[in-house]
Amino acid sequence: MSALICGSFAFDTIMVFNDKFKNHILPEQVHIINVSFLVPDLRREFGGCAGNIAYNLNMLGGDALPMGTVGNDFAAYADWLDSCGISRTHLKTIEHSYTAQAFITTDMDDNQITAFHPGAMNFSHLNTISQAKEVTIGIVSPDGRKGMIEHAKQFVAAGVPFIFDPGQAMPMFNGNQLLQFVEQASWVIVNQYEWKLMEERTGLSPELMAQRVKALIVTNGAKGAIIYTDKTFFDIPSATPKAVNDPTGCGDAFRGGLLYGLMKDIDWETTGKIASLLGAIKVEHHGTQNHRVTIDEFKQRFKQNFGYALI
């Protein structure tokens, strides 16, 4: 079984300002703001939703096939994917564009100022689902707007069930457009904040949403997650991390675990716990693709956290 993971690839440039923004921004002068922050700490990470989800699913031994558009600066990321054994068959290079990039500056209060350049991501619609043969499940995660719309339609046409994961792309779609995604998808996953937006825009409660899909999954960080089906719901506890270093990418790790459980036809409660544990392992490490665990180590931690063995 193979999972086609449609979404973004991005470079994340993360900088730390060893002070507080509020000490250098004058509220009464924001209309003419002109500030510069010295950032002695900087790191560049491989990211993007498709890359992160594929990394996590691949780490558990799942067959991850990411699909995305990248720029002419992708060489280092390509080498990384090769070293991880992640397929690049469905990555299309847009020669006149940069790979999507996020520039994130964080201060000592954990406030962030982010600039995002979509670059090649805007051409995601140039990839088509029909290019991927013999996939059994898919996910439409944040990507170029047109690409997300087209890929959802193409999954339906190909008879491939998929997860709709609007994420940070939520603002690009109105209520009717979100409902269209829901009608096409087999599963929907959002975090708690995103769910509030979706509920407001679609007018559907979690219970009504769950009647339209096989399951609605709402994550809530350290508080765990809730999985709603048309008959019941499952309250998924969070797993205990060894340390809390960086929550960035935990949602993508959760989605990798969710795909793993669906591909293995594991029950919802256990699938949610697999996803929860993968998110906890990610939070222990800085960056979105710097954590590593073998399947045997994962199973050991699963039993330690939840009290029963993962087969």
Secondary structure, DSSP 8 states (H G I E B T S, - for coil): -EEEEE---EEEEEEE-SS-GGGT--GGGGGG--------EEEEEEE-HHHHHHHHHHHTT-EEEEEEEE-TT-HHHHHHHHHHT---TEEEE-TTS--EEEEEEE-TT--EEEEEE-GGGGGGGGS-GGGS-S--EEEE-S--HHHHHHHHHHHHHHT--EEE--GGGGGG--HHHHHHHHHH-SEEEEEHHHHHHHHHHH---HHHHHTTSSEEEEE-GGG-EEEE-SS-EEEE-----S-----TTHHHHHHHHHHHHHHTT--HHHHHHHHHHHHHHHHTSSSSS-----HHHHHHHHHHHHSS---
